[in-house]
Amino acid sequence: MTGEEHNKYVSWAFLAYGIFQAVVLLFIAAVFLVIFGAAGASDPNFPGLLFGVIAMVAVLINLVFAAPSFIAYYAMKNRKPWARIAAIVAGALAVMNVPFGTLAGVYAFVFFLGKDWKQVYEPQRPPQFLGNEAGFGSSFGRDDYTTADRDAQFQYREPPDWR
């Protein structure tokens, strides 16, 4: 497969994992609401504040795991220059959630820590013309650039005494 195809499949894996996390988030919120509604209305001693804090922490933890997957999907789909970093971070967080997150994270690691990602995210540089024997010439934008010019430009200078 080409790098483009791998990029497409990794982005879909992150999208699928993010949707899975969002569904789990909705399920957790629904369970907390049902328990709070059933127990909170019938029991006057029900610790509603504690229950609400626990529910918010559970939702925030789930959001921390879901958000990077959507960010990585967006970056990879739009070929952003920071997509590799976003995918590695999202993969590191996703790999902890067995089995779906592990699949998405390992696939992202295989793609972005290998060589195929360079086909998609690194610009292809044209070969440069080496103008003279020292390797200087039109690559600097000037045809009259010589080794003497280079040596004059890179002469040693005594650093200033800042004591």
C-alpha positions as CSV (number, residue, x, y, z in Angstrom):
1,M,0.0,0.0,0.0
2,T,1.1,3.6,-0.6
3,G,1.6,6.2,2.1
4,E,-1.6,7.9,1.0
5,E,-3.7,4.8,1.6
6,H,-2.1,4.2,5.0
7,N,-2.8,7.8,5.9
8,K,-6.5,7.4,4.9
9,Y,-6.9,4.2,6.9
10,V,-5.1,5.5,10.0
11,S,-7.4,8.6,9.9
12,W,-10.4,6.4,9.6
13,A,-9.2,4.3,12.5
14,F,-8.9,7.4,14.7
15,L,-12.4,8.6,13.6
16,A,-13.9,5.2,14.4
17,Y,-12.1,5.1,17.8
18,G,-13.3,8.7,18.5
19,I,-16.9,7.8,17.7
20,F,-16.6,4.7,19.9
21,Q,-15.3,6.9,22.8
22,A,-18.2,9.4,22.2
23,V,-20.7,6.5,22.3
24,V,-19.2,5.3,25.6
25,L,-19.3,8.8,26.9
26,L,-23.0,9.1,26.1
27,F,-23.6,5.7,27.8
28,I,-21.7,6.8,30.9
29,A,-23.7,10.1,31.1
30,A,-27.0,8.2,30.6
31,V,-26.2,5.7,33.4
32,F,-25.3,8.5,35.8
33,L,-28.4,10.4,34.9
34,V,-30.6,7.3,35.4
35,I,-29.0,6.5,38.8
36,F,-29.2,10.1,39.9
37,G,-32.8,10.4,38.9
38,A,-33.9,7.1,40.5
39,A,-31.9,7.3,43.7
40,G,-31.8,11.1,44.1
41,A,-35.6,11.5,44.0
42,S,-36.4,8.6,46.4
43,D,-33.6,8.9,49.0
44,P,-33.2,12.2,50.9
45,N,-29.8,11.1,52.2
46,F,-28.4,10.5,48.7
47,P,-25.1,12.4,48.3
48,G,-26.0,14.3,45.1
49,L,-22.9,16.6,45.1
50,L,-20.5,13.7,45.5
51,F,-22.3,11.8,42.8
52,G,-22.2,14.8,40.5
53,V,-18.5,15.3,41.0
54,I,-17.8,11.6,40.3
55,A,-19.9,11.8,37.1
56,M,-18.0,15.0,35.9
57,V,-14.6,13.4,36.5
58,A,-15.7,10.3,34.5
59,V,-16.9,12.4,31.6
60,L,-13.8,14.6,31.6
61,I,-11.5,11.5,31.6
62,N,-13.4,10.1,28.7
63,L,-13.2,13.4,26.8
64,V,-9.4,13.5,27.4
65,F,-9.2,10.1,25.6
66,A,-11.6,11.0,22.8
67,A,-10.6,14.5,21.8
68,P,-7.1,13.7,20.5
69,S,-8.5,11.1,18.1
70,F,-10.8,13.6,16.5
71,I,-7.9,16.2,16.3
72,A,-5.6,13.6,14.7
73,Y,-8.4,12.6,12.2
74,Y,-8.9,16.3,11.2
75,A,-5.1,16.9,10.9
76,M,-4.5,13.7,8.8
77,K,-7.5,14.3,6.6
78,N,-6.4,17.8,5.8
79,R,-2.7,17.0,5.5
80,K,-1.7,19.4,8.2
81,P,2.0,19.6,8.9
82,W,1.4,18.8,12.6
83,A,-0.6,15.7,11.8
84,R,2.3,13.3,12.7
85,I,2.6,14.7,16.2
86,A,-1.1,14.7,16.7
87,A,-1.4,11.1,15.6
88,I,1.4,9.9,17.8
89,V,-0.2,11.6,20.8
90,A,-3.6,10.3,20.0
91,G,-2.1,6.8,19.4
92,A,-0.4,6.9,22.8
93,L,-3.7,7.7,24.5
94,A,-5.7,5.3,22.4
95,V,-3.4,2.3,22.9
96,M,-4.5,2.1,26.5
97,N,-8.1,1.3,25.5
98,V,-8.2,-2.4,24.5
99,P,-9.1,-3.6,21.8
100,F,-10.3,-0.7,19.6
101,G,-7.9,2.0,20.8
102,T,-5.0,-0.5,20.7
103,L,-5.7,-1.2,17.0
104,A,-5.8,2.5,16.1
105,G,-2.8,3.3,18.2
106,V,-0.5,0.5,16.9
107,Y,-1.5,1.2,13.3
108,A,-0.7,4.9,13.8
109,F,2.7,4.0,15.3
110,V,3.5,1.6,12.5
111,F,2.7,4.3,9.9
112,F,4.2,7.3,11.6
113,L,7.3,5.8,13.0
114,G,8.1,4.0,9.8
115,K,9.1,5.5,6.4
116,D,5.7,5.6,4.6
117,W,4.6,8.9,6.2
118,K,7.3,10.8,4.4
119,Q,5.5,10.2,1.1
120,V,2.5,12.1,2.4
121,Y,3.9,14.8,4.7
122,E,7.4,15.7,3.6
123,P,7.7,17.8,0.5
124,Q,9.6,16.3,-2.4
125,R,12.7,18.4,-3.0
126,P,14.0,18.7,-6.6
127,P,17.7,17.7,-7.0
128,Q,19.9,20.8,-6.7
129,F,22.5,21.8,-9.2
130,L,26.0,21.8,-7.9
131,G,27.7,24.7,-9.7
132,N,31.3,24.1,-9.0
133,E,33.7,21.6,-7.5
134,A,33.1,22.8,-3.9
135,G,29.3,22.3,-4.2
136,F,28.5,25.9,-4.3
137,G,26.9,27.7,-7.2
138,S,23.3,28.1,-8.3
139,S,22.1,26.5,-5.2
140,F,22.9,29.8,-3.5
141,G,21.2,31.7,-6.2
142,R,24.4,33.1,-7.7
143,D,26.5,31.6,-10.4
144,D,29.6,33.5,-9.5
145,Y,29.9,32.2,-6.0
146,T,33.3,30.6,-5.5
147,T,35.2,28.8,-2.8
148,A,37.2,32.0,-2.1
149,D,33.9,33.7,-1.4
150,R,32.9,30.9,0.9
151,D,36.2,31.0,2.8
152,A,36.0,34.8,3.2
153,Q,32.4,34.5,4.6
154,F,33.3,31.8,7.2
155,Q,36.4,33.3,8.7
156,Y,37.0,32.8,12.4
157,R,36.1,35.8,14.5
158,E,37.2,36.2,18.1
159,P,34.1,36.2,20.3
160,P,33.4,39.3,22.4
161,D,34.7,39.5,26.0
162,W,31.5,39.9,28.0
163,R,33.1,39.5,31.4
